[in-house]
Amino acid sequence: MGLTNIGIPGLIIILVITLIIFGPKKLPEIGSAFGKTLAEFKRSTREIMDDSDKETLTVAAKNEEESK
């Protein structure tokens, strides 16, 4: 999806621009922050999906009880 459209040349350009702007000493910090942000986003998305699944099951159970 997103990264597959950029391609290798695009990733190299982004890396070079990042090196120029932040310098090589800041890259590990930036990578770590990006990784933590991505992990938090995935965790939040998973929680939202789990909550949605629980809500769907609750509604289905209520509908089943009402139909009896």
C-alpha positions as CSV (number, residue, x, y, z in Angstrom):
1,M,0.0,0.0,0.0
2,G,1.8,3.1,1.3
3,L,5.4,2.1,1.2
4,T,5.2,-0.1,-1.9
5,N,4.3,2.9,-4.0
6,I,7.4,4.8,-2.8
7,G,9.9,2.2,-4.0
8,I,13.6,1.9,-3.1
9,P,14.7,5.2,-4.8
10,G,12.1,7.1,-2.9
11,L,13.2,5.5,0.4
12,I,16.8,6.4,-0.3
13,I,15.8,10.0,-1.0
14,I,13.9,10.2,2.2
15,L,16.8,8.7,4.2
16,V,19.3,11.2,2.6
17,I,17.0,14.2,3.4
18,T,16.5,12.9,6.9
19,L,20.3,12.6,7.4
20,I,20.8,16.1,6.1
21,I,18.2,17.6,8.3
22,F,18.8,15.8,11.6
23,G,22.3,14.4,11.3
24,P,23.4,10.8,11.9
25,K,23.5,11.1,15.7
26,K,19.7,11.9,15.9
27,L,18.6,9.0,13.6
28,P,18.5,6.3,16.3
29,E,16.3,8.6,18.5
30,I,14.0,9.4,15.6
31,G,13.8,5.7,14.7
32,S,13.0,4.7,18.3
33,A,10.3,7.4,18.6
34,F,8.8,6.3,15.3
35,G,8.8,2.6,16.4
36,K,7.1,3.5,19.7
37,T,4.5,5.6,17.9
38,L,3.8,2.8,15.5
39,A,3.5,0.2,18.3
40,E,1.1,2.5,20.2
41,F,-1.0,3.0,17.1
42,K,-1.2,-0.8,16.5
43,R,-2.1,-1.4,20.1
44,S,-4.8,1.3,20.0
45,T,-6.2,0.0,16.8
46,R,-6.3,-3.6,18.2
47,E,-8.1,-2.3,21.3
48,I,-10.7,-0.5,19.2
49,M,-11.3,-3.6,17.1
50,D,-11.6,-5.8,20.3
51,D,-14.1,-3.3,21.8
52,S,-16.1,-3.3,18.5
53,D,-16.2,-7.1,18.5
54,K,-17.4,-7.2,22.1
55,E,-20.1,-4.6,21.4
56,T,-21.2,-6.6,18.3
57,L,-21.5,-9.8,20.4
58,T,-23.4,-8.0,23.1
59,V,-25.9,-6.6,20.6
60,A,-26.3,-10.0,19.0
61,A,-27.0,-11.6,22.4
62,K,-29.6,-8.9,23.3
63,N,-31.3,-9.4,19.9
64,E,-31.4,-13.2,20.5
65,E,-32.9,-12.8,23.9
66,E,-35.6,-10.4,22.6
67,S,-36.5,-12.8,19.8
68,K,-37.3,-15.6,22.3
